[in-house]
Amino acid sequence: MRRGLMRRGGPLICLALLAPTLLAPVLAWSQSAGEVERCFQNPAACGQGGQPSAPPPAPQPSAPVAVSRPPAAPAPDYTTVLQSPEPDRRRIQESLHTLDKYNGPIDGNLQSDSTTKAIADWQKSHGMHAIGKLTPQEARELNAEAARVPIRRIDPSTQTVTASPSTPPAAASSGNDALKSLRNRLAERRKAAEPKADAATQALVRDLKAYVAADGKGAVGEQFADFAKWYAGTKAAGRIVGEIAPVIDDYGDAKGGPGVSSEVVFETKQGSTSQSHCIVFAWIEGNPRKNTQAFSCDDIAGVEKWKTEQSLKSAWR
């Protein structure tokens, strides 16, 4: 009987066993259809292959970006020049005077109204800010520019006589003849004095070069104390003296012997920069030299005063 039941119930049991397998595709199709409808309504909710996509990650706060600022430019250095030694401050005034910017006293006061105005005028003429005070670099540029200006001296041989409209032709002709005669006499006097003046000047240059080569040692430094002081300052500033070029300023008989004044230009170098410095050396010929003195080339009054004190009778001008 059991065998009979099993025969009769076999199909039912098989259907029961096969039901899950048969229903799986249906359920899967039903689930897929639901997913398709959901993706159709909200595409962002689905990923590739119809699967819901993962929600995008929450934005993370970015770290602050450090902004680098260029360092502030240093303030101009005006204190160095204002507090420089008095000779340096006087030289700045002399340079301004040479460049026709300043007519005040050479007293080293760089904060006087006339000096600050002169400095401001010079700065303005060079496209700088007209501050009225100088940085060390500006002071060097000012002095170098003044050193390149030729000394303006009156040479009678270059003067001309202009006849007034009311001057008779005969008087004008007489004046021209007198000028021509004066020029001839000056030329003769200079030609006669030139060998002695040139020899004296060349001897001075040889002593100056020996002094520089000996690093500040030699009799010429004792004879011209202002030159020795200038050389010591140049050396302390790290500058090297190079070419030395003389130009005879005057020559003639004085109360103590032949008197000579010569303008000497010194080229100094520091790295790739160079400057010119002009010094007038004045002395009475002898061994050793007498009544020696050195002046800035701008100090025309000082040089002429020395000549007057020595009773110099020029054979050069």
Backbone torsions as a table, in degrees:
resi	resn	phi	psi	omega
1	MET	NA	-43.7	175.0
2	ARG	-56.7	-40.7	-179.9
3	ARG	-63.8	-34.1	-179.6
4	GLY	-70.4	-41.2	178.1
5	LEU	-62.5	-38.7	-179.5
6	MET	-66.4	-34.6	178.7
7	ARG	-69.1	-39.7	-178.0
8	ARG	-73.8	-32.6	-176.8
9	GLY	-90.3	0.2	-177.7
10	GLY	-55.7	-50.3	-177.9
11	PRO	-60.9	-36.3	-179.3
12	LEU	-65.7	-41.9	-179.8
13	ILE	-64.0	-40.7	180.0
14	CYS	-62.6	-41.9	178.9
15	LEU	-63.9	-37.5	179.2
16	ALA	-64.5	-39.4	-179.1
17	LEU	-72.0	-33.7	-177.3
18	LEU	-84.6	-11.9	-175.1
19	ALA	-57.9	-48.9	-179.8
20	PRO	-60.3	-39.1	-178.6
21	THR	-64.9	-39.2	-179.3
22	LEU	-72.6	-32.4	-177.3
23	LEU	-79.9	-20.1	-174.6
24	ALA	-60.4	-47.0	178.4
25	PRO	-61.9	-35.5	-179.3
26	VAL	-65.1	-45.1	-179.7
27	LEU	-64.9	-40.3	-179.7
28	ALA	-64.5	-41.4	178.9
29	TRP	-63.9	-39.6	179.0
30	SER	-63.7	-42.3	179.8
31	GLN	-65.9	-40.5	-179.8
32	SER	-65.6	-39.9	179.1
33	ALA	-62.0	-39.4	178.3
34	GLY	-65.1	-40.3	179.5
35	GLU	-65.2	-40.9	179.9
36	VAL	-62.1	-43.2	180.0
37	GLU	-64.4	-40.5	-179.8
38	ARG	-65.4	-40.9	178.3
39	CYS	-66.7	-34.3	179.1
40	PHE	-65.2	-39.5	179.4
41	GLN	-73.8	-33.3	-177.7
42	ASN	-139.8	84.8	-176.1
43	PRO	-60.8	-30.6	-177.4
44	ALA	-67.1	-18.7	-177.7
45	ALA	-82.6	-4.7	-176.7
46	CYS	-114.8	146.1	174.9
47	GLY	-102.3	-162.5	176.9
48	GLN	-66.8	147.2	178.3
49	GLY	74.5	14.6	177.2
50	GLY	82.3	1.6	179.8
51	GLN	-85.1	146.2	178.6
52	PRO	-60.9	135.0	179.6
53	SER	-83.4	149.7	-179.8
54	ALA	-70.8	144.3	-179.9
55	PRO	-62.2	143.1	-179.6
56	PRO	-62.8	145.3	-179.1
57	PRO	-65.5	148.0	179.0
58	ALA	-66.5	138.2	179.9
59	PRO	-62.6	135.1	178.7
60	GLN	-90.9	138.8	178.2
61	PRO	-63.4	130.1	-179.6
62	SER	-78.3	146.9	179.5
63	ALA	-70.8	142.4	179.5
64	PRO	-60.9	136.8	-179.8
65	VAL	-90.2	125.0	-179.9
66	ALA	-75.1	125.5	179.5
67	VAL	-97.0	118.1	-179.3
68	SER	-86.0	129.5	177.8
69	ARG	-107.6	138.9	178.3
70	PRO	-63.5	146.0	179.9
71	PRO	-63.5	145.4	179.9
72	ALA	-65.1	141.0	179.8
73	ALA	-66.2	137.8	-179.8
74	PRO	-65.0	148.6	178.7
75	ALA	-67.8	144.6	178.9
76	PRO	-57.5	143.5	-179.1
77	ASP	-94.4	98.1	175.6
78	TYR	-99.4	-17.3	-175.3
79	THR	-65.9	-38.8	-176.6
80	THR	-57.1	-45.5	-178.9
81	VAL	-72.5	-41.0	-179.1
82	LEU	-63.7	-30.2	-178.7
83	GLN	-104.0	15.0	179.1
84	SER	-71.9	164.6	179.3
85	PRO	-57.5	152.7	-176.7
86	GLU	-56.6	-41.8	178.4
87	PRO	-58.8	-36.0	178.9
88	ASP	-68.4	-38.9	179.6
89	ARG	-70.2	-36.7	176.4
90	ARG	-65.8	-36.4	179.2
91	ARG	-63.7	-36.9	177.6
92	ILE	-61.8	-43.0	177.7
93	GLN	-64.4	-39.1	178.1
94	GLU	-63.9	-39.3	178.3
95	SER	-64.1	-41.7	177.8
96	LEU	-63.2	-37.8	178.3
97	HIS	-65.8	-41.9	178.8
98	THR	-60.5	-36.0	-177.9
99	LEU	-88.3	13.0	178.2
100	ASP	60.6	33.4	176.7
101	LYS	-104.6	-15.7	-170.1
102	TYR	-144.5	133.9	178.7
103	ASN	-126.8	14.5	-178.3
104	GLY	-86.2	-172.2	-179.5
105	PRO	-71.7	147.7	176.0
106	ILE	-89.9	82.1	-174.3
107	ASP	-118.4	0.8	179.1
108	GLY	80.5	3.9	-179.6
109	ASN	-88.5	99.2	-178.0
110	LEU	-83.7	-0.8	-178.6
111	GLN	-109.0	7.5	175.1
112	SER	-71.3	157.6	-177.7
113	ASP	-60.4	-42.5	-177.5
114	SER	-67.2	-36.1	-179.1
115	THR	-73.0	-45.2	179.9
116	THR	-62.8	-36.4	177.6
117	LYS	-65.8	-40.7	179.2
118	ALA	-64.4	-42.0	178.2
119	ILE	-62.7	-44.0	179.7
120	ALA	-62.3	-39.6	178.2
121	ASP	-63.8	-41.2	179.0
122	TRP	-65.5	-42.8	179.2
123	GLN	-62.4	-43.6	-179.2
124	LYS	-63.1	-39.1	-179.1
125	SER	-67.9	-15.4	179.2
126	HIS	-109.4	15.7	176.9
127	GLY	74.0	18.5	178.3
128	MET	-96.0	170.6	173.4
129	HIS	-71.4	127.5	-177.2
130	ALA	-78.0	80.6	-176.0
131	ILE	-87.2	-36.0	-175.3
132	GLY	90.7	4.2	175.2
133	LYS	-134.1	154.6	-173.8
134	LEU	-114.7	141.5	166.3
135	THR	-82.9	163.3	177.9
136	PRO	-55.2	-40.2	179.3
137	GLN	-64.3	-42.5	179.2
138	GLU	-65.2	-38.1	178.7
139	ALA	-62.6	-41.4	178.3
140	ARG	-64.0	-41.7	179.6
141	GLU	-64.7	-40.7	179.3
142	LEU	-62.1	-49.0	-178.7
143	ASN	-65.2	-38.3	179.6
144	ALA	-65.8	-40.1	178.8
145	GLU	-64.2	-42.8	-179.9
146	ALA	-65.7	-35.1	-179.0
147	ALA	-66.5	-23.5	-179.5
148	ARG	-85.0	-8.2	-178.8
149	VAL	-79.0	124.2	179.5
150	PRO	-64.2	146.0	179.6
151	ILE	-68.6	128.9	-179.2
152	ARG	-91.1	100.4	178.8
153	ARG	-119.4	152.8	-179.1
154	ILE	-87.4	118.7	177.9
155	ASP	-109.6	113.3	-177.3
156	PRO	-56.3	-27.5	-178.0
157	SER	-68.5	-15.7	-179.3
158	THR	-100.8	-3.0	-177.6
159	GLN	-81.4	146.6	178.9
160	THR	-118.8	151.7	177.8
161	VAL	-101.7	121.9	179.4
162	THR	-107.6	120.9	179.8
163	ALA	-78.6	136.8	177.2
164	SER	-72.4	160.7	-179.4
165	PRO	-57.4	-29.3	-176.8
166	SER	-89.0	-4.0	-178.8
167	THR	-72.5	129.1	179.0
168	PRO	-64.4	149.9	178.6
169	PRO	-55.3	-34.9	-178.9
170	ALA	-66.5	-39.4	179.2
171	ALA	-67.0	-40.7	179.0
172	ALA	-63.4	-40.8	179.1
173	SER	-65.0	-38.5	178.4
174	SER	-64.4	-39.7	178.4
175	GLY	-64.6	-40.4	178.6
176	ASN	-65.1	-37.8	177.9
177	ASP	-65.7	-38.4	179.7
178	ALA	-66.4	-41.0	178.4
179	LEU	-63.9	-42.6	179.5
180	LYS	-62.7	-39.9	178.3
181	SER	-65.2	-40.1	179.1
182	LEU	-63.1	-42.2	179.7
183	ARG	-62.9	-40.6	-179.8
184	ASN	-64.7	-42.3	180.0
185	ARG	-64.6	-41.3	179.3
186	LEU	-63.2	-42.3	-179.9
187	ALA	-62.8	-39.8	179.3
188	GLU	-67.6	-42.8	179.7
189	ARG	-63.8	-44.1	-179.0
190	ARG	-66.3	-39.5	-179.8
191	LYS	-62.3	-37.6	179.2
192	ALA	-72.0	-34.9	-175.9
193	ALA	-85.6	-19.5	-171.9
194	GLU	-57.2	-45.5	-179.5
195	PRO	-58.8	-43.4	-179.7
196	LYS	-68.5	-41.9	179.9
197	ALA	-64.8	-41.4	-180.0
198	ASP	-66.4	-41.0	179.3
199	ALA	-63.1	-41.7	179.9
200	ALA	-64.7	-40.8	-179.0
201	THR	-69.7	-40.4	179.2
202	GLN	-66.7	-35.2	175.7
203	ALA	-63.3	-39.4	177.0
204	LEU	-62.5	-45.4	-178.9
205	VAL	-62.1	-39.6	177.8
206	ARG	-61.4	-40.4	179.1
207	ASP	-68.1	-37.1	179.0
208	LEU	-65.6	-43.5	178.9
209	LYS	-65.2	-37.7	177.6
210	ALA	-66.3	-36.9	178.4
211	TYR	-63.4	-43.7	179.0
212	VAL	-66.6	-42.8	-179.5
213	ALA	-64.0	-31.3	178.9
214	ALA	-87.8	10.9	177.2
215	ASP	58.6	48.3	173.5
216	GLY	90.2	29.8	178.8
217	LYS	-129.0	135.6	178.5
218	GLY	148.5	160.8	-176.6
219	ALA	-64.7	-29.5	-177.6
220	VAL	-64.0	-28.1	176.3
221	GLY	-70.6	-32.2	176.4
222	GLU	-75.5	-34.0	-179.8
223	GLN	-72.0	-38.5	-178.4
224	PHE	-117.9	86.5	-174.7
225	ALA	-62.9	-37.4	-179.3
226	ASP	-66.0	-34.2	176.2
227	PHE	-66.9	-43.1	178.9
228	ALA	-60.6	-38.1	178.1
229	LYS	-66.4	-42.0	178.5
230	TRP	-62.8	-43.0	-178.9
231	TYR	-62.9	-41.5	179.5
232	ALA	-62.5	-40.7	178.0
233	GLY	-67.0	-38.4	177.8
234	THR	-63.9	-42.9	179.5
235	LYS	-65.9	-41.8	179.8
236	ALA	-63.6	-29.2	179.2
237	ALA	-80.8	0.4	178.6
238	GLY	80.8	18.2	-179.9
239	ARG	-98.2	150.0	-178.3
240	ILE	-113.4	131.7	179.4
241	VAL	-80.5	128.5	-179.9
242	GLY	-110.7	-113.4	-174.6
243	GLU	-67.2	142.8	177.3
244	ILE	-124.8	116.6	-174.7
245	ALA	-124.7	121.5	-179.1
246	PRO	-98.6	154.9	171.5
247	VAL	-139.6	124.0	-178.5
248	ILE	-67.4	127.0	179.6
249	ASP	-93.6	-44.0	-179.9
250	ASP	-160.9	156.8	178.5
251	TYR	-156.4	141.7	178.0
252	GLY	174.6	-179.0	179.0
253	ASP	-80.6	136.0	176.3
254	ALA	-124.9	176.1	-176.3
255	LYS	-67.5	-21.3	179.6
256	GLY	-106.4	2.5	-177.1
257	GLY	134.7	-170.4	178.3
258	PRO	-61.8	128.2	178.7
259	GLY	-102.0	139.9	-176.9
260	VAL	-133.4	138.9	166.8
261	SER	-132.1	132.8	-174.7
262	SER	-139.1	133.3	174.5
263	GLU	-86.3	126.7	-178.7
264	VAL	-122.3	125.7	179.5
265	VAL	-101.6	125.3	178.0
266	PHE	-106.4	129.1	173.0
267	GLU	-95.9	124.0	177.5
268	THR	-116.3	147.8	-177.1
269	LYS	-129.6	146.0	173.2
270	GLN	-144.6	105.0	-174.1
271	GLY	66.7	-125.4	-178.3
272	SER	-95.7	0.1	-178.4
273	THR	-100.7	148.3	178.0
274	SER	-135.6	152.3	179.1
275	GLN	-136.8	158.2	176.1
276	SER	-113.1	138.5	178.4
277	HIS	-130.4	130.7	-176.7
278	CYS	-113.1	127.2	179.4
279	ILE	-130.9	135.7	174.6
280	VAL	-96.2	122.2	175.9
281	PHE	-101.7	127.9	179.3
282	ALA	-126.0	136.4	-178.2
283	TRP	-162.1	163.9	172.0
284	ILE	-102.3	128.9	-176.2
285	GLU	-60.0	139.3	177.9
286	GLY	170.5	179.9	177.8
287	ASN	-132.1	94.4	8.6
288	PRO	-82.4	175.2	177.1
289	ARG	-63.9	150.9	-177.7
290	LYS	-120.1	159.3	176.8
291	ASN	47.8	44.9	-175.9
292	THR	-78.4	145.3	176.5
293	GLN	-159.8	148.2	177.7
294	ALA	-122.1	140.1	-177.6
295	PHE	-130.8	156.4	166.0
296	SER	-67.6	145.0	179.6
297	CYS	-62.3	-18.1	177.1
298	ASP	-79.3	-18.4	-175.2
299	ASP	-85.3	66.8	-178.7
300	ILE	-64.1	-40.0	-179.6
301	ALA	-60.9	-40.4	179.3
302	GLY	-64.0	-40.5	179.3
303	VAL	-65.6	-44.6	-179.5
304	GLU	-65.9	-34.1	177.3
305	LYS	-64.8	-41.5	178.3
306	TRP	-60.8	-42.8	179.6
307	LYS	-61.9	-40.7	179.0
308	THR	-64.6	-42.6	179.5
309	GLU	-63.7	-31.5	-180.0
310	GLN	-89.5	1.9	-178.3
311	SER	53.0	45.2	-177.2
312	LEU	-71.4	125.5	173.1
313	LYS	-104.2	105.1	-170.1
314	SER	-67.5	133.6	169.8
315	ALA	-108.8	12.5	-172.3
316	TRP	-113.0	-26.5	-174.1
317	ARG	-115.4	NA	NA
